Amino acid sequence: MSIDRKFILNYKHAYFENSAIICADCMEWLSRIEENSLHAIVTDPPYGIREYDAAELEKRSNGRGGIWRIPPSFDGHRRSPLPRFTALEENDRKRISFFFTEWSKLVMKVLRPGGHVFIATNAFIAPLLYNAIIDGGGEFRGQIIRLVRTLRGGDRPKNAEKEFPNVSSLPRGCYEPWGIFRKPLPPKMRISDCLKQYQTGGLRRWPDGRPFGDVIPSERTPQGEKRIANHPSLKPQTFLRKIVYAALPLGTGVIADPFMGSGSTIAAIEALDLSGIGVERNNDYYELAEKAIPRLKNISITVDSASSEIKTGIPAIQDDTLFTYV
């Protein structure tokens, strides 16, 4: 299934086998495309909004931090910069809430009834984000817990590490939440009716018939993928391919990523022979995605129902099919 021109409009764009990407502000794009035209959304937005502003990115690249925290080594590991969500001020929180409420309103307009939104977040932002999406019309359907040791948290009190060596300011991060929302079904419509009319309403089961689970053992993004797509929020293909697989209950339709970044979600969509449209306002990231998507797509990963663990060695949940590197 190729991407319809109606999603491209007059934006700078590039086509792939089944998908396309455009360089545009997602709020403008969402306001322009047709109602009920998307089947699902899978995305990892910037939070605080401002962490991807040019001034903050410059501070990050210069090692000065700004909203980006330049963390110390932890257990011998050198950690990547992380947005300091705990340092967000009240105005920042209001800004996030307003932005995602308005974003949700637009998303609920363009999704087909029963279409799902999978949105990455973190423990600090999740309550704020979830309430905003609900205020915008989304129906909360739960969340996915991506089990991954991100090396976030676990630090001793800043500038008092020696004074309080047995204290952590926050728990060590071992999971990443992804909120699941659905555009409400029309009154009295059953899921079966929604599937027939809109190809939406539920989540796709694994090939052996088992249901999609809400706990997914994962790994930190491999260095090989980071070398392909140097983006601070890059998610691994092993995880993203599971999400995009589940997002289309009948295996057909268009998945959008309104905050595309370096294109990893579109690469996962392409790898599974599905169709997607990626939107990115930062021209540098757009151009990175144009080059990275074919390479990320070609990373060889298989579906292994019998495997009990993945590359990280984290035990698998019994009712979850695993994608593993080969």
NUPA-309081 format. One line per 3 residues: number of its first residue (from 1); their letters; for each residue x, y, z of N, C-alpha, C, CB. Coordinates in steps of 0.02 Angstrom, whole numbers, m for minus. Glycine has a CB too. Example, Ala and Ser with C-alpha at 12.3 -4.5 7.8 and 13.67 -1.06 7.14 Angstrom:
2
1) AS) 660,m284,390,615,m225,390,660,m165,390,565,m224,452 | 642,m112,354,684,m53,357,645,2,394,704,m30,286
***
This chain:
326
1) MSI) 42,m60,0,0,0,0,44,62,0,m48,0,61 | 38,103,m50,78,165,m54,39,222,m20,95,183,m128 | 76,273,0,45,330,35,9,376,m15,99,369,74
4) DRK) m53,391,1,m94,435,m41,m65,506,m40,m167,436,m16 | m68,539,m96,m43,607,m103,m78,655,m54,m53,632,m175 | m138,638,m31,m175,682,13,m139,693,79,m245,654,27
7) FIL) m92,648,98,m54,657,159,8,701,149,m34,590,186 | 29,708,86,90,744,72,79,819,68,120,720,7 | 21,838,38,3,908,27,60,943,m11,m11,944,93
10) NYK) 81,1002,11,133,1038,m26,199,1040,13,109,1109,m41 | 209,993,58,269,993,99,328,957,65,255,960,166 | 387,976,85,447,940,65,438,867,88,512,972,96
13) HAY) 454,819,43,438,751,59,486,702,25,367,735,38 | 483,640,48,520,586,18,478,522,24,590,576,52 | 479,481,m28,441,418,m29,487,359,m16,404,410,m95
16) FEN) 459,308,15,491,243,22,445,191,m8,508,227,98 | 458,128,4,419,77,m30,344,82,m14,444,8,m11 | 326,87,50,256,91,70,239,153,110,238,30,110
19) SAI) 288,195,122,280,251,168,307,315,138,314,237,234 | 299,369,175,326,434,154,341,475,216,276,472,108 | 385,524,209,400,571,263,393,641,236,470,559,292
22) ICA) 374,688,279,369,758,259,402,802,312,295,778,250 | 425,859,290,455,908,336,402,961,349,521,940,306 | 372,958,408,317,1003,424,307,1004,500,252,981,388
25) DCM) 274,1057,523,251,1059,592,190,1014,598,236,1132,615 | 190,969,646,136,919,649,69,951,664,152,866,701 | 67,1005,703,3,1036,719,m29,1065,655,12,1092,771
28) EWL) 12,1096,614,m14,1122,551,m36,1065,506,39,1165,515 | 5,1013,501,m11,956,458,m75,921,480,46,905,458 | m82,909,545,m142,876,571,m205,918,557,m136,863,646
31) SRI) m198,984,558,m255,1027,546,m276,1028,472,m240,1098,568 | m231,1004,428,m245,1008,356,m268,943,324,m184,1032,321 | m251,887,354,m269,824,321,m343,806,336,m223,767,345
34) EEN) m369,759,298,m440,742,301,m458,710,367,m459,696,244 | m520,720,388,m547,686,447,m550,611,434,m617,714,466 | m542,572,488,m549,499,485,m504,467,432,m621,480,472
37) SLH) m443,493,425,m400,468,372,m342,425,396,m373,526,333 | m327,426,461,m272,385,487,m299,327,528,m225,429,530 | m263,271,527,m284,212,564,m252,207,633,m268,150,524
40) AIV) m194,236,642,m159,233,706,m103,285,708,m130,162,718 | m81,300,769,m24,344,780,24,310,829,m46,413,807 | 87,308,811,140,282,855,194,336,857,169,213,830
43) TDP) 207,363,917,252,421,919,287,429,986,213,483,902 | 343,463,984,383,479,1044,397,554,1041,450,437,1047 | 354,595,1072,360,668,1065,417,696,1107,296,701,1085
46) PYG) 437,757,1090,481,795,1136,439,821,1194,517,854,1098 | 464,814,1254,428,839,1312,462,900,1341,422,784,1366 | 421,942,1373,445,1007,1391,444,1051,1329,516,1003,1421
49) IRE) 432,1018,1272,430,1050,1206,496,1085,1191,373,1100,1202 | 522,1121,1239,579,1165,1224,644,1127,1220,584,1218,1275 | 647,1062,1240,713,1029,1239,740,1020,1168,709,963,1273
52) YDA) 697,1026,1118,721,1022,1049,722,1090,1015,678,974,1010 | 713,1143,1055,725,1210,1027,799,1217,1010,702,1265,1078 | 814,1260,961,883,1266,937,931,1285,993,886,1319,882
55) AEL) 910,1330,1037,955,1353,1091,971,1296,1139,923,1411,1128 | 922,1254,1155,933,1199,1201,976,1144,1168,867,1170,1225 | 966,1132,1104,1007,1082,1069,1079,1105,1065,979,1070,998
58) EKR) 1089,1171,1058,1158,1197,1056,1192,1187,1123,1158,1272,1036 | 1156,1200,1177,1184,1190,1244,1202,1116,1254,1134,1212,1297 | 1158,1073,1230,1171,1001,1237,1234,980,1200,1111,961,1211
61) SNG) 1242,1004,1138,1300,985,1097,1365,1013,1126,1290,1008,1025 | 1359,1070,1162,1418,1100,1191,1433,1074,1261,1410,1174,1194 | 1392,1027,1285,1403,999,1351,1384,1045,1408,1474,980,1358
64) RGG) 1345,1097,1393,1327,1146,1444,1262,1127,1480,1320,1215,1413 | 1224,1082,1450,1164,1057,1484,1102,1096,1468,1175,1059,1558 | 1090,1153,1502,1026,1186,1496,972,1141,1524,1011,1205,1421
67) IWR) 919,1132,1487,868,1085,1510,892,1013,1504,802,1094,1470 | 944,1003,1463,974,936,1456,1023,925,1513,1009,928,1387 | 1012,875,1554,1057,858,1608,1114,816,1581,1020,821,1665
70) IPP) 1175,837,1594,1234,798,1574,1252,754,1634,1294,845,1552 | 1229,691,1635,1236,651,1697,1306,625,1707,1187,594,1695 | 1323,610,1770,1388,579,1785,1388,506,1765,1405,587,1859
73) SFD) 1446,475,1766,1451,403,1752,1414,366,1807,1525,380,1748 | 1385,309,1790,1347,268,1838,1369,197,1830,1270,276,1827 | 1397,167,1882,1420,98,1881,1466,85,1822,1360,51,1878
76) GHR) 1509,134,1806,1557,125,1752,1531,141,1684,1581,56,1752 | 1467,162,1678,1437,178,1614,1435,254,1604,1366,147,1608 | 1453,276,1545,1446,346,1528,1377,357,1498,1501,370,1479
79) RSP) 1336,399,1529,1267,406,1508,1257,465,1461,1223,414,1568 | 1207,458,1419,1190,510,1372,1152,566,1407,1149,483,1313 | 1152,627,1379,1113,681,1408,1038,664,1410,1124,746,1369
82) LPR) 1004,686,1462,933,673,1471,897,739,1487,921,621,1526 | 835,748,1460,797,807,1480,782,805,1554,732,812,1439 | 789,863,1588,778,865,1660,705,878,1675,823,919,1693
85) FTA) 664,826,1671,592,835,1681,576,857,1752,556,771,1664 | 618,837,1800,605,857,1869,616,932,1879,649,818,1917 | 651,964,1832,666,1035,1839,616,1080,1803,735,1049,1813
88) LEE) 565,1050,1772,516,1090,1736,478,1135,1785,467,1045,1697 | 469,1197,1765,432,1245,1807,358,1240,1792,457,1316,1795 | 318,1273,1833,246,1270,1825,224,1294,1756,212,1312,1879
91) NDR) 255,1346,1730,238,1369,1663,253,1317,1610,275,1434,1647 | 308,1279,1620,324,1226,1573,271,1171,1575,393,1195,1590 | 247,1154,1634,196,1103,1642,131,1125,1609,185,1086,1716
94) KRI) 114,1189,1619,53,1215,1587,61,1214,1511,38,1286,1611 | 120,1228,1488,134,1228,1416,126,1158,1387,205,1255,1402 | 152,1108,1423,145,1039,1401,72,1019,1399,184,991,1448
97) SFF) 35,1035,1452,m36,1017,1457,m76,1049,1400,m64,1037,1524 | m65,1113,1389,m102,1147,1336,m85,1118,1268,m87,1223,1337 | m20,1108,1255,1,1083,1190,m31,1016,1175,77,1077,1188
100) FTE) m28,969,1222,m52,901,1207,m128,896,1209,m22,852,1257 | m162,942,1243,m234,944,1238,m254,965,1167,m264,993,1289 | m221,1018,1142,m236,1040,1074,m214,988,1023,m201,1108,1059
103) WSK) m157,957,1035,m134,904,990,m184,846,989,m65,878,1013 | m209,827,1047,m257,772,1051,m321,788,1012,m273,757,1124 | m344,850,1017,m405,869,979,m395,858,905,m423,943,993
106) LVM) m336,877,879,m322,868,808,m316,794,791,m259,905,788 | m283,756,835,m275,684,823,m342,649,821,m231,653,878 | m387,667,866,m452,634,868,m494,652,806,m490,654,931
109) KVL) m478,708,775,m513,726,713,m489,683,654,m501,800,697 | m424,671,650,m397,638,591,m395,561,597,m328,663,576 | m398,535,659,m401,462,666,m469,436,646,m385,442,739
112) RPG) m470,375,620,m533,341,609,m562,321,677,m524,279,563 | m628,317,684,m656,293,747,m624,226,766,m733,286,743 | m605,219,828,m573,157,850,m498,155,839,m603,99,815
115) GHV) m470,206,806,m398,208,795,m360,220,859,m381,262,744 | m303,188,866,m264,192,927,m205,240,922,m239,123,946 | m187,268,979,m126,309,987,m81,274,1037,m143,382,1011
118) FIA) m19,261,1017,34,236,1061,84,292,1070,68,170,1032 | 93,316,1131,134,375,1141,183,364,1199,91,436,1154 | 247,372,1184,300,362,1233,301,420,1282,369,354,1199
121) TNA) 317,404,1345,323,456,1395,371,433,1449,254,473,1425 | 366,461,1508,407,440,1565,366,450,1629,474,479,1569 | 391,425,1685,352,425,1746,333,495,1769,391,391,1801
124) FIA) 374,546,1754,360,614,1776,306,647,1734,423,656,1775 | 310,635,1669,265,670,1623,199,633,1613,299,678,1556 | 198,567,1624,139,526,1608,73,553,1635,150,456,1634
127) PLL) 67,569,1700,2,594,1724,m21,657,1688,5,608,1798 | 25,703,1676,9,765,1642,m12,751,1570,69,813,1643 | 26,709,1536,11,692,1466,m56,657,1459,67,649,1437
130) YNA) m67,606,1501,m128,566,1495,m190,609,1506,m127,508,1545 | m188,653,1556,m245,697,1568,m257,744,1509,m234,738,1632 | m203,768,1479,m210,814,1422,m242,778,1363,m142,842,1402
133) IID) m221,717,1349,m249,680,1292,m322,663,1304,m208,616,1278 | m339,646,1366,m409,633,1383,m450,697,1375,m416,606,1456 | m423,753,1398,m458,817,1389,m469,833,1316,m420,874,1423
136) GGG) m424,809,1273,m430,821,1201,m476,771,1166,m363,819,1170 | m505,725,1203,m553,678,1173,m531,606,1168,m570,702,1107 | m468,591,1189,m444,522,1185,m473,479,1240,m369,521,1187
139) EFR) m482,416,1225,m507,367,1273,m448,326,1298,m562,321,1240 | m434,331,1363,m377,295,1391,m390,220,1390,m362,318,1463 | m341,181,1362,m349,109,1356,m294,70,1391,m351,90,1282
142) GQI) m254,104,1432,m200,71,1468,m133,96,1447,m204,m4,1458 | m81,59,1465,m14,78,1445,30,17,1436,17,126,1495 | 80,25,1394,131,m26,1384,189,m10,1430,154,m31,1309
145) IRL) 214,m60,1464,274,m52,1504,332,m83,1466,265,m84,1575 | 376,m40,1442,437,m63,1408,490,m74,1462,461,m12,1353 | 505,m137,1476,555,m152,1526,625,m140,1497,548,m225,1551
148) VRT) 657,m89,1522,724,m71,1497,761,m32,1551,719,m31,1431 | 822,m50,1563,863,m12,1611,894,47,1574,919,m58,1643 | 862,105,1584,883,164,1547,941,201,1579,824,211,1540
151) LRG) 961,181,1639,1012,217,1678,989,285,1700,1076,223,1638 | 924,299,1695,895,361,1723,884,350,1798,828,381,1686 | 899,399,1838,888,394,1909,942,353,1944,820,364,1923
154) GDR) 933,342,2008,981,304,2046,1040,344,2071,1005,247,2006 | 1042,409,2056,1099,451,2076,1096,468,2151,1100,516,2035 | 1154,476,2180,1159,503,2247,1142,578,2245,1230,491,2278
157) PKN) 1125,608,2302,1107,680,2302,1163,723,2271,1094,704,2374 | 1143,767,2225,1190,808,2189,1232,851,2237,1154,852,2138 | 1297,850,2226,1346,888,2266,1349,865,2339,1329,961,2264
160) AEK) 1318,808,2354,1322,780,2422,1331,705,2419,1258,799,2462 | 1364,682,2366,1371,610,2356,1410,577,2413,1407,597,2290 | 1462,610,2437,1503,582,2490,1469,588,2558,1571,616,2492
163) EFP) 1431,641,2567,1397,652,2631,1340,602,2641,1369,724,2635 | 1305,584,2586,1249,537,2590,1259,480,2539,1181,574,2578 | 1309,438,2550,1326,387,2501,1274,332,2494,1392,356,2518
166) NVS) 1230,324,2543,1181,270,2542,1111,294,2524,1180,236,2609 | 1108,352,2491,1043,381,2473,1040,392,2397,1031,447,2511 | 982,376,2368,969,393,2298,914,446,2295,949,330,2257
169) SLP) 922,494,2252,871,547,2246,808,521,2212,899,606,2209 | 816,472,2168,760,441,2132,775,367,2124,748,476,2063 | 723,326,2114,736,255,2100,770,247,2032,670,215,2101
172) RGC) 809,196,2026,841,180,1962,788,163,1910,892,122,1970 | 791,195,1853,741,184,1801,748,116,1769,746,237,1748 | 695,77,1770,695,9,1741,638,m2,1692,692,m43,1796
175) YEP) 599,51,1677,544,43,1629,530,109,1596,481,15,1665 | 495,105,1539,472,164,1503,398,153,1486,514,176,1437 | 354,197,1510,282,189,1495,264,218,1427,240,222,1549
178) WGI) 219,183,1393,189,207,1330,113,208,1340,210,162,1268 | 83,267,1338,11,271,1345,m25,245,1284,m10,343,1359 | m82,212,1295,m124,187,1241,m192,222,1245,m132,108,1244
181) FRK) m211,254,1191,m275,289,1188,m311,268,1124,m265,366,1190 | m377,277,1125,m417,260,1066,m466,315,1051,m453,192,1077 | m476,329,988,m531,373,970,m596,337,984,m526,396,894
184) PLP) m641,367,1022,m702,331,1041,m742,305,981,m746,377,1082 | m772,248,991,m815,220,940,m881,259,938,m829,144,953 | m914,263,881,m979,296,879,m1028,261,927,m1008,295,807
187) PKM) m1078,297,952,m1125,268,999,m1155,202,973,m1181,318,1014 | m1157,152,1017,m1187,87,1004,m1149,45,953,m1258,95,981 | m1091,70,928,m1052,30,881,m1010,m21,919,m1007,75,837
190) RIS) m1010,m83,898,m968,m135,927,m900,m136,892,m1003,m204,921 | m851,m166,926,m785,m171,896,m788,m208,829,m736,m206,943 | m828,m260,826,m834,m298,763,m860,m253,706,m880,m359,772
193) DCL) m908,m210,722,m934,m164,671,m881,m113,651,m996,m127,698 | m842,m91,700,m789,m42,686,m735,m73,642,m758,m16,752 | m718,m135,656,m668,m170,615,m692,m176,543,m655,m240,644
196) KQY) m756,m191,534,m783,m199,466,m785,m132,429,m853,m229,469 | m803,m79,464,m813,m15,430,m749,26,425,m864,26,466 | m706,25,479,m648,69,480,m582,32,485,m654,115,538
199) QTG) m582,m34,492,m521,m75,502,m484,m56,566,m474,m67,441 | m520,m31,615,m491,m10,678,m535,m34,736,m483,67,681 | m513,m19,797,m553,m35,855,m518,m81,905,m617,m67,834
202) GLR) m472,m122,881,m437,m168,925,m363,m169,911,m465,m238,917 | m329,m218,940,m257,m227,931,m244,m295,898,m219,m221,998 | m193,m297,857,m177,m358,820,m145,m411,865,m131,m342,762
205) RWP) m168,m472,860,m139,m528,896,m75,m551,861,m189,m586,902 | m33,m587,899,28,m615,870,10,m670,820,74,m643,925 | 56,m688,776,41,m737,723,15,m804,750,103,m749,682
208) DGR) 35,m823,811,12,m887,838,m54,m880,876,64,m916,884 | m85,m822,874,m151,m812,904,m151,m784,973,m186,m876,905 | m93,m777,1005,m91,m750,1072,m103,m674,1071,m25,m765,1106
211) PFG) m134,m647,1125,m148,m575,1125,m85,m534,1136,m199,m558,1178 | m86,m473,1111,m33,m425,1123,m31,m408,1197,m42,m361,1079 | 27,m411,1229,32,m398,1301,55,m327,1315,80,m447,1332
214) DVI) 42,m305,1377,59,m235,1394,125,m229,1432,4,m205,1435 | 163,m284,1439,230,m281,1466,277,m311,1414,236,m320,1535 | 326,m271,1392,371,m292,1338,443,m287,1360,359,m250,1275
217) PSE) 477,m343,1371,549,m340,1385,585,m309,1326,577,m411,1399 | 632,m265,1340,665,m228,1287,739,m223,1303,633,m158,1278 | 772,m179,1269,843,m166,1277,855,m93,1262,885,m211,1231
220) RTP) 912,m68,1283,931,m1,1261,949,m4,1187,989,27,1303 | 940,51,1153,952,51,1080,1023,32,1065,936,121,1051 | 1033,m19,1022,1101,m42,1006,1143,13,974,1098,m102,959
223) QGE) 1208,9,985,1254,59,957,1251,60,881,1325,46,981 | 1240,1,851,1236,m1,778,1180,42,751,1227,m72,755 | 1123,43,785,1067,84,764,1081,158,778,1002,63,799
226) KRI) 1114,172,833,1132,241,848,1181,270,797,1162,247,918 | 1225,227,771,1271,251,719,1234,267,654,1325,199,705 | 1179,233,642,1138,246,583,1098,310,592,1091,187,568
229) ANH) 1070,318,651,1024,374,664,1042,406,731,950,351,664 | 1083,458,729,1106,490,790,1054,539,816,1173,527,777 | 1007,512,854,952,552,883,947,535,957,885,539,846
232) PSL) 938,585,1001,940,572,1073,884,529,1100,940,636,1109 | 830,520,1061,772,481,1085,760,419,1044,710,524,1086 | 811,394,1011,804,337,966,783,274,1004,869,323,928
235) KPQ) 729,241,981,705,179,1010,727,120,966,628,179,1018 | 739,61,997,764,4,958,711,m26,912,789,m50,1004 | 734,m53,856,689,m85,809,654,m146,838,727,m105,747
238) TFL) 687,m181,883,654,m239,914,590,m219,949,702,m274,964 | 590,m161,980,530,m138,1016,479,m106,968,549,m88,1070 | 502,m61,925,456,m24,882,418,m70,834,494,28,843
241) RKI) 450,m123,811,415,m167,765,358,m204,799,464,m218,735 | 364,m216,864,308,m245,901,249,m197,905,330,m265,971 | 264,m133,918,211,m84,927,173,m72,862,240,m18,953
244) VYA) 210,m61,808,176,m47,744,138,m109,720,226,m24,691 | 163,m168,736,127,m230,718,58,m231,752,168,m293,738 | 57,m214,817,m5,m217,854,m54,m161,837,9,m215,928
247) ALP) m28,m106,810,m69,m46,800,m122,m53,747,m24,12,782 | m112,m99,699,m160,m110,645,m192,m178,655,m126,m104,575 | m252,m182,683,m282,m247,701,m292,m294,642,m347,m236,734
250) LGT) m302,m268,583,m311,m310,523,m250,m310,479,m372,m287,484 | m196,m278,502,m135,m276,463,m138,m231,402,m117,m344,441 | m185,m185,401,m192,m139,345,m209,m70,370,m245,m165,295
253) GVI) m189,m18,333,m204,50,353,m140,92,355,m238,51,420 | m146,153,379,m91,201,381,m77,220,453,m106,264,339 | m14,212,474,9,233,540,48,298,531,54,177,574
256) ADP) 34,347,573,71,410,571,116,417,632,23,469,567 | 174,448,621,217,470,676,226,545,669,287,432,676 | 188,585,707,191,658,699,255,689,726,132,689,734
259) FMG) 293,652,767,357,676,793,411,627,771,356,684,872 | 425,625,708,463,571,677,535,566,700,462,578,603 | 567,623,715,638,621,733,679,593,676,648,579,796
262) SGS) 718,542,690,762,513,639,729,456,600,825,489,671 | 665,445,610,628,399,567,626,327,589,658,401,501 | 641,312,652,643,242,673,575,208,671,671,237,743
265) TIA) 522,244,686,455,215,682,437,199,610,402,262,712 | 452,244,564,438,231,493,479,172,468,452,295,450 | 541,166,492,582,108,473,551,43,496,653,115,502
268) AIE) 523,43,557,490,m17,583,428,m34,542,470,m7,656 | 392,18,522,332,8,480,352,m21,412,295,75,469 | 404,6,382,428,m18,318,453,m91,323,484,26,292
271) ALD) 487,m106,379,514,m173,387,460,m226,390,556,m177,450 | 400,m209,414,345,m256,418,297,m251,359,307,m244,483 | 318,m215,308,278,m207,247,211,m175,260,268,m276,214
274) LSG) 210,m128,307,151,m88,322,160,m18,291,139,m83,399 | 112,26,302,115,93,273,114,146,328,58,104,225 | 156,197,319,159,250,369,176,317,338,209,233,421
277) IGV) 164,369,379,182,437,360,216,470,420,119,478,337 | 277,493,409,315,525,463,317,600,453,385,497,466 | 312,638,507,311,711,505,365,737,552,241,740,523
280) ERN) 409,781,527,462,808,568,474,881,548,528,767,560 | 474,926,597,481,997,582,555,1018,577,446,1039,634 | 599,982,611,670,998,610,701,972,546,706,969,673
283) NDY) 725,1016,503,750,996,438,811,950,443,769,1056,397 | 854,961,493,912,917,502,891,846,518,958,944,557 | 842,839,562,817,772,579,780,740,520,772,775,641
286) YEL) 743,783,483,709,757,423,759,727,374,668,813,389 | 813,763,361,863,739,314,899,677,342,914,794,299 | 909,675,408,937,615,438,891,556,428,950,626,513
289) AEK) 826,566,438,778,511,429,777,485,358,708,535,449 | 782,531,310,781,510,240,837,460,225,788,572,194 | 894,470,257,951,424,246,947,363,291,1016,461,259
292) AIP) 920,372,352,922,318,402,869,266,393,916,348,471 | 810,285,369,754,238,365,771,175,325,694,272,334 | 799,180,265,815,118,228,865,74,265,843,135,159
295) RLK) 912,103,301,962,64,336,933,31,399,1022,108,355 | 892,68,436,859,39,495,810,m16,474,823,93,535 | 776,m4,419,729,m54,394,763,m120,379,694,m28,331
298) NIS) 824,m118,354,859,m178,333,893,m216,389,910,m160,282 | 888,m190,451,915,m229,507,874,m293,513,912,m188,574 | 909,m348,515,875,m413,514,852,m434,583,922,m466,485
301) ITV) 787,m440,591,756,m460,653,702,m512,637,725,m398,692 | 697,m563,678,647,m615,666,597,m617,723,680,m684,657 | 539,m648,710,489,m660,762,503,m729,790,416,m655,734
304) DSA) 512,m732,856,530,m795,888,482,m807,946,603,m795,912 | 432,m850,936,382,m862,987,409,m903,1045,323,m897,957 | 461,m943,1033,484,m989,1084,538,m960,1129,510,m1051,1052
307) SSE) 569,m905,1108,624,m878,1146,603,m856,1215,656,m820,1109 | 645,m868,1265,629,m848,1333,666,m785,1355,645,m904,1380 | 711,m760,1314,745,m698,1332,768,m664,1268,804,m712,1379
310) IKT) 783,m599,1274,810,m562,1217,881,m542,1232,767,m501,1202 | 909,m502,1189,981,m489,1191,1005,m463,1259,998,m439,1138 | 962,m425,1295,982,m398,1359,983,m449,1414,936,m342,1378
313) GIP) 952,m508,1403,949,m558,1455,891,m548,1503,1013,m559,1493 | 848,m499,1491,790,m489,1534,739,m544,1519,759,m419,1524 | 713,m580,1568,665,m634,1555,605,m608,1517,642,m666,1621
316) AIQ) 580,m649,1472,522,m631,1431,458,m646,1468,524,m668,1365 | 406,m607,1453,339,m622,1478,311,m678,1434,293,m559,1477 | 281,m728,1465,262,m788,1428,215,m775,1370,229,m836,1475
319) DDT) 169,m727,1377,120,m717,1323,141,m661,1276,52,m702,1352 | 206,m651,1267,230,m599,1221,277,m630,1171,264,m542,1259 | 265,m618,1108,310,m640,1056,369,m592,1053,274,m645,988
322) LFT) 429,m619,1042,489,m577,1042,518,m569,973,541,m607,1088 | 538,m508,958,579,m496,899,651,m501,923,563,m427,866 | 692,m539,888,763,m546,908,808,m535,848,776,m616,939
325) YV) 867,m510,862,916,m500,809,942,m567,785,973,m456,833 | 957,m570,720,987,m631,691,1054,m614,660,939,m664,639
***
